[in-house]
Amino acid sequence: ASGSDDNDVVVIGGGPGGYVAAIKAAQLGLKTTCIEKRGTLGGTCLNVGCIPSKGGDVGQAVEPRRESLSQLISLDKLLAKHSFANHGIKLSSVEVDLPAMMGQKDKAVGNLTKGIEGLFKKNKVNYVKGYGKFLSPSEVSVDTLEGGSTIVKGKNIIIATGSDVKSLPGITIDEERIVSSTGALALKEVPKRLVVIGAGYIGLEMGSVWGRLGSEVTVVEFGPDIVPTMDGEVRKQFQRSLEKQKMKFILKTKVVSVDTTGNGVKLSLEPAAGGDQTSLEADVVLVSAGRVPFTAGLELDNIGVQTDKAGRILVNERFATNVPSVYAIGDVIPGPMLAHKAEEDGVACVEYIAGKEGHVDYDLVPGVVYTHPEVASVGKTEEQVKTLGVDYRVGKFPFLANSRAKAIDDAEGVVKILAEKETDKILGVHIMAPNAGELIHEAVLALQYGASSEDIARTCHAHPTMSEAVKEAAMATYDKPIHI
Ligand code: FAD
């Protein structure tokens, strides 16, 4: 349909970067087409990432929030110690209906992808389903999903083709026993033993989902720490919390090979520093050692777009590549591989194209690990502040002293605030709490406005809320908290 139409903007890829850029472009009055090969919009995030990994809901009856796949209360806790029994609700039995849980997840994903199609219609974004490749800097040939091909022309072209699972030497992903995050979101039964390769946020989230459903989970990590970007002190508490949930960690260890056996999988391990090999057996292995930019089949060479050694497309501060009128955003360019970062890129890139000013502050992109409890952070870690040589103060407040957390019997965690000693300006905030991913935004806003810890502390916070712990940690930064 779009064949010979001349667009102001053509977006290749309909993930959070691409679809948001397309909608924003149309809202700014630019004639826009978005090309997506998957057949559904929303990209990795909506189809096989952020959303399906948080799809189920258990425990809602008692908790004042929705439980999701990544936050499931483990079954024994559900029956015994945790929510229901402690809150005076007796259940005689509880069981997992995995097909129903997966069905609910698929339904949520289906509704959301259709929702974006609706937004495209509402904003008059033309949607072409198919695989795009460059013919010239202003022409994309699309092999359409319905068969045949069409050429889409545009004055500006935005590459938003995202990322893919990183493979490891010696390991072949079959998505049955040796799975990527995509396969891990669609297992047909709960594996008795699950080994996760890589202790980044995706591995920990997926590992803790299956752990809560009953798997024995062992995480093997090459580096010395889990989630290396996390504040060290919070990371220690977080690791302890996961260990309490029976997740095991084998750090500083390399996975040399993974082989399928008659009824499972066998891994060969070796100390990262070298040494004797050991073996580990499992029913399913999840490979989550990171993600790589995806540009296969785009034929970037046809137009000479520059990439770095890691395959990421190089852009300037206006998201422009070295080829005039070709831009790139999201996971396919350097920077944190996060959906909200891709969305910010998309809006700013289109604003530049429309002749306006765009802005993304990469120092203030929040990061959240959606386990239970969650860990969320923004700004600098204590290690980073030390490296900068800035004099700083630390304020902390544990959720054990927060009335709402106590009332719902889910009080594991802490708020930690780092502020510059001389000016009290907040440098970083790190929260471990059941709903840290929501709590963090007060801190993001504070950092965005250059607030001091006293600014947060003197802001009235509603009682009883978990957010009061943020206020108290702010008080503890320059003065004393009240409730501890
Ligand atoms: P993508 O979402 O990868 O979208 C790119 C799209 O382009 C794809 O749909 C692809 O089919 C399409 N495409 C590629 N090449 C072509 C072509 N030549 N022609 C047409 N179409 C093409 N991030 C968070 O912020 N929070 C989370 O909780 C979170 N959880 C995650 C959990 C998992 C298991 C995974 C794997 C990722 C998670 N992420 C999360 C990361 C997040 O999914 C990505 O950062 C985000 O999707 C990047 O958006 P994007 O638009 O750049 O690329």
Residues whose N, C-alpha, C, O or C-beta is under 5 A from the ligand:
A	BS01	FAD	I12 G13 G14 G15 P16 G17 G18 I35 E36 K37 R38 G42 G43 T44 C45 V48 G49 C50 S53 G130 Y131 G132 A160 T161 G162 S163 S181 I202 A296 L298 I329 G330 D331 V332 M337 L338 A339 H340 A342
